[in-house]
Amino acid sequence: MTKFLSKTNAELLFFASQKKTNKNKEHKYFNEFTKKHYDKIQRHLGLDDEDFKKVIHLIIRLNPKPGSAYSFVSKAESYVIPDFFVFNNNGLLELSLNSKNAPELRVSEGYREMMRAYDRSDKKNKQQKEALIFIKQKLDAAKWFIDAIKQRQHTLLQTMQAILDFQKEFFLTGDETNLKPMILKDIAQITRLDVSTVSRVANSKFVQTEYGTYKLKYFFSESLQTDSGEEVSTREVKSILSDIIGAENKRKPYSDEKLTDMLVEKGYNIARRTVAKYREQLNIPVARLRKEL
């Protein structure tokens, strides 16, 4: 470390990581560092801008969890198996259920034949009668199970088809701004299913498109009204908000108030607290924590 850091820099690293004598207190300057109160740290240590930047850039390159590089992650955990496939056939959207998740089930013909053989017998002893009743019960249970699976598949396809029809423009273009405001109740009314049923499907199933694989929950969002009175999806607003923050000067990041003003200028009627909520949902920190030296 001393090969490329001045004595002053080395001292800063020492002070920044040094524990206070009271074991109940945190490392010196740790809170200030995590909250990016760089001015306070620099002022207390009496460092010039150049030395301070060198040390900060060194620290942020360090891995706070070095053991993670040696942890094993199964490949199976890295993949999502879609429940649906959507294909764009020259502007015609085609929906199909993943057959691997929905195998075709049927009752064994051997058991059917066994039941018919017992049934054809003119004289049945007690043991044969009991066997016939047992086989019939099991066949009825198997048929019920197969019917339940088919009903479930029908519910899945019915829900996904309603989402596909509602968000057709997105599935044709892949443009997030084409997503319409859509809530669970909208799909429940179209499919005549219970809202809780739609919710379970939306929260657990995935669809593969030519633009990527999405959780069905992705297509649901509330609405926001523009100056012209048009209702747009909050996801569209979040996308624009993310783009604005992505293009900002990281040395002077935009505050929530400034972001609100910029969205209002674009025609979106939105409050500062709503901007803050959307920013948090996008896992984007406040301006102070986005600031870079």
NORHU-V88887 format. One line per field, one symbol per residue. ss: DSSP state (2 for helix, 1 for strand, 0 for the rest). burial: I if it has 16 or more other C-alpha atoms within 10 Angstrom, else O. A space follows every 50 residues. Layout:
# NORHU-V88887
ss: ???
burial: ???
This chain:
# NORHU-V88887
ss: 00000022222222222000000000000222220002222222200022 22222222220000022222000022220000011111100111111000 00000000222222222222000002222222222222222222222222 22222222222222220222222002220001022222222000222222 22220111100111122220101111000011122222222222220000 0000022222222220010002222222222000002222000
burial: OOOOOOOIIOOIOOOIOOIOOOOOOOIIIIOOOOOIOIOOIIOOOOOOOO OIIOIIOOOOOOOOOOOOOOOOOOOOOOOOOIIIIIIOOOOOOOIOIOOO OOOOOOOOOOOOOOIOOIOOOOOOOOOOOOOIOOIOOOIOOIOOOIOOIO OOOOIIIIIIIIIIOIIIIIIIOOOIIIIIIIIIIIIIOOIOOOIOOIIO IIOOIIIIIOOOIOIIIOIIIOIIOOOOOOOIIIIIIIOIIOOOIOOOOI OOIIOIOOIIIOIOOOOIIIOOOOIIOIIOOOOOOOOIOIIOO
